[in-house]
Structures are given as structure tokens and as C-alpha cells.
Amino acid sequence: MSLFKLFQLFQYSSLLSAMRSSPWIFPVIASIHLMGLALIGGAVLLVDLRLLGLGMRNQPLPQIARYAERWFVVSLAILLPTGILQFMCFAATKYYYLTAFWVKMAALFLALVFTFAVRRKLVMTGETPMSPLQSKLVATVSLALWGSVAIAGRVIGLP
């Protein structure tokens, strides 16, 4: 089955057609998705701003990272299902042709891999302190990736 056919399957399923016909389901899903965005933004910013030396300098980085990670995981548990529902509620085949959608998916994949495979490993242990240059580089890459996800997501929503 081609990817386009899969998008069509989502778009024309009876459950999703019923969801699209409701005047309130999509706004509720979008609102919950936005709350998840606020949570993930706060969790990412908390750690990345600390890495940049722009706040909470008296708090140990691993402690901040452990605290923020809980909110990060909660936000992912909110964002992923609501994002999928938004994709499915709207015209899924429209997304197939949107460059911003594919940019967002690629940036989201890279941001998640970077966050869990690189940033998490570096900030959670605290045993091997990072140099200021390493800290700034990790924070900059993280902010660039998550910023790309946010900007591409916003572009998707433009008329």
C-alpha cells in the first residue's frame, strides 16, 4: 500500500468522517494539543536555557533535567495522540502534499532522537561535566530542532 493510499484511508474512514462532522471535536483536540505544546516548550526551555547559562545556575543540571523530563514525557503523551487525531480529522491527503508537514515530521523525529539519545545522556548523568561550548552546542541544536517542529507546525495551519 502506498503512503498516499494510507493517507486516503485515514481521511475517508467512517469514524473520522463522523469526527469531522462534529462542530466541537476538532477545536477540543486542537486545544489539548496546544496545552501539550506549552508543556513541551517549558520542559525543553527549562533545560536548554540552563545549558546556555541563562537561568537556574544554582541548581544542578541533572536535577533540573530529571524534573523537566517528567513534564516532557507527559507532554509527549498528550501531543502525539492529539497530533495524530488532528492529522486524521482534517484532510489527511492535503498533508501529503504539504512540504511543511514533511519538514515537521522529519524535525520531530530528529528532535526526539536528539533529546533522548544525546541531550538526555549528557545532562542527566552529571558525572562528566560538559564544557561551556558543549553545553551551548547541545542547547542550540535542541532549540533549533524543536523550533523547527513548532514553526513547521504553524506553517501547516496557515490557510
KOLNU-562756 format. One record per residue (C-alpha): x, y, z; residue in one letter. Coordinates in Angstrom, 2 decimals. Each point is the difference from the previous one (the first is absolute). Layout:
BEGIN
NODE        u        v        w  res
NODE        X        Y        Z    a
...
REM end
This chain:
BEGIN
NODE        u        v        w  res
NODE     0.00     0.00     0.00    m
NODE     1.38     3.40    -0.93    s
NODE     0.35     2.78     2.54    l
NODE    -2.58     2.09    -1.86    f
NODE    -2.51    -2.88     0.19    k
NODE     0.59    -0.17     3.75    l
NODE    -0.71     3.73     0.29    f
NODE    -3.22    -0.53    -2.01    q
NODE    -0.98    -2.87     2.29    l
NODE     0.33     2.34     3.00    f
NODE    -1.87     2.80    -1.69    q
NODE    -2.99    -2.03    -1.10    y
NODE    -0.49    -2.38     2.93    s
NODE    -3.51     0.09     1.45    s
NODE     1.16     0.83     3.54    l
NODE     2.01     2.97    -1.21    l
NODE    -2.79     1.19    -2.26    s
NODE    -2.24     0.03     3.07    a
NODE     2.65     1.90     1.95    m
NODE     0.33     2.59    -2.77    r
NODE    -3.74     0.57    -0.05    s
NODE    -0.01     1.01     3.67    s
NODE     0.34     3.75     0.56    p
NODE     1.91    -0.40     3.27    w
NODE     2.26    -3.07    -0.25    i
NODE     2.76     1.61    -2.07    f
NODE     0.17     3.18     2.15    p
NODE     0.21    -2.12     3.16    v
NODE     2.77    -2.16    -1.47    i
NODE     1.86     3.10    -1.21    a
NODE    -0.31     1.63     3.44    s
NODE     1.38    -3.06     1.76    i
NODE     2.81    -0.14    -2.55    h
NODE     0.88     3.63     0.75    l
NODE     0.14    -0.74     3.73    m
NODE     2.43    -2.82    -0.78    g
NODE     2.06     2.44    -2.06    l
NODE     0.22     2.35     2.96    a
NODE     1.18    -2.87     2.22    l
NODE     2.64    -1.24    -2.41    i
NODE     1.19     3.54    -0.68    g
NODE     0.45     0.60     3.72    g
NODE     1.82    -3.29     0.54    a
NODE     2.36     0.57    -2.92    v
NODE     0.63     3.64     0.86    l
NODE     0.66    -0.73     3.66    l
NODE     2.91    -2.30    -0.81    v
NODE     1.30     1.83    -3.07    d
NODE     0.02     3.40     1.65    l
NODE     1.89    -1.53     2.94    r
NODE     2.49    -1.47    -2.48    l
NODE     0.43     3.46    -1.51    l
NODE     0.65     1.40     3.47    g
NODE    -3.10     2.19    -0.10    l
NODE    -1.67    -1.08     3.20    g
NODE    -0.09    -2.31     3.00    m
NODE     3.79    -0.02     0.26    r
NODE    -0.13    -1.03     3.66    n
NODE    -1.97    -3.16    -0.80    q
NODE     1.90    -3.10    -1.12    p
NODE    -0.69    -0.73    -3.66    l
NODE    -0.85    -3.71     0.56    p
NODE    -2.63     1.01     2.58    q
NODE    -1.60     2.48    -2.42    i
NODE     0.15    -2.54    -2.82    a
NODE    -1.68    -2.73     2.07    r
NODE    -2.76     2.37     1.05    y
NODE    -0.54     1.28    -3.56    a
NODE     0.06    -3.49    -1.48    e
NODE    -3.18    -0.95     1.86    r
NODE    -1.82     2.92    -1.60    w
NODE     1.60    -0.75    -3.35    f
NODE    -1.32    -3.58     0.04    v
NODE    -3.46     1.14     1.15    v
NODE    -0.08     2.54    -2.82    s
NODE     0.95    -2.66    -2.55    l
NODE    -2.82    -2.18     1.33    a
NODE    -2.33     2.92    -0.76    i
NODE     1.55     1.23    -3.25    l
NODE     0.42    -3.21    -1.94    l
NODE    -3.59    -1.26     0.18    p
NODE    -1.54     3.45    -0.44    t
NODE     2.35     0.72    -2.91    g
NODE    -1.02    -3.24    -1.68    i
NODE    -3.67     0.82     0.57    l
NODE     0.47     3.49    -1.46    q
NODE     1.68    -1.53    -3.02    f
NODE    -2.83    -2.49    -0.39    m
NODE    -2.84     2.45     0.67    c
NODE     1.11     2.40    -2.66    f
NODE     0.59    -0.85    -3.63    a
NODE     2.81    -2.53     0.41    a
NODE     0.68    -0.06    -3.74    t
NODE     0.63     3.77     0.16    k
NODE     2.88    -0.68     2.40    y
NODE     1.52    -2.44    -2.46    y
NODE     0.71     2.90    -2.36    y
NODE     1.13     2.52     2.66    l
NODE     3.75     0.44     0.26    t
NODE    -0.45     1.48     3.48    a
NODE    -1.62    -3.26     1.18    f
NODE     3.00    -2.07    -1.14    w
NODE     2.43     2.53     1.45    v
NODE    -1.87    -0.20     3.31    k
NODE     0.05    -3.81     0.01    m
NODE     3.73    -0.10    -0.80    a
NODE     0.80     2.68     2.58    a
NODE    -2.16    -1.77     2.61    l
NODE     1.79    -3.28    -0.62    f
NODE     3.42     1.65     0.22    l
NODE    -0.99     2.03     3.09    a
NODE    -1.21    -3.12     1.83    l
NODE     3.12    -1.98    -0.92    v
NODE     2.26     2.88     1.03    f
NODE    -1.90     0.60     3.25    t
NODE     0.00    -3.62     1.15    f
NODE     3.28    -1.22    -1.50    a
NODE     2.29     3.00     0.37    v
NODE    -1.31     2.76     2.24    r
NODE    -1.46    -2.30     2.64    r
NODE     3.22    -1.98     0.29    k
NODE     2.09     3.15     0.35    l
NODE    -2.15     1.88     2.50    v
NODE    -1.34    -2.77     2.23    m
NODE     3.24    -1.57     1.22    t
NODE     1.88     2.99     1.28    g
NODE     3.05    -2.25     0.42    e
NODE     1.82     1.38    -3.01    t
NODE    -0.54     3.75     0.00    p
NODE    -0.38     1.58    -3.40    m
NODE     2.13     2.89    -1.07    s
NODE    -1.83     3.30    -0.47    p
NODE     0.39    -0.41    -3.77    l
NODE    -1.53    -3.50     0.09    q
NODE    -2.89     1.23     2.15    s
NODE    -0.73     2.85    -2.38    k
NODE     0.24    -2.29    -3.03    l
NODE    -2.40    -2.57     1.49    v
NODE    -2.48     2.73     0.97    a
NODE     0.24     1.70    -3.39    t
NODE    -0.59    -3.23    -1.93    v
NODE    -2.91    -0.90     2.28    s
NODE    -1.62     3.42    -0.35    l
NODE     0.53    -0.03    -3.77    a
NODE    -1.62    -3.42    -0.38    l
NODE    -2.97     0.71     2.26    w
NODE    -0.37     3.46    -1.52    g
NODE    -0.14    -1.59    -3.45    s
NODE    -2.77    -2.32     1.19    v
NODE    -1.96     2.97     1.35    a
NODE     0.49     2.23    -3.04    i
NODE    -0.86    -2.76    -2.48    a
NODE    -3.08    -0.84     2.08    g
NODE    -1.09     3.62    -0.12    r
NODE     0.57     0.14    -3.78    v
NODE    -2.21    -3.08    -0.40    i
NODE    -2.84     1.91     1.67    g
NODE     0.23     2.99    -2.33    l
NODE    -2.75     0.29    -2.60    p
REM end
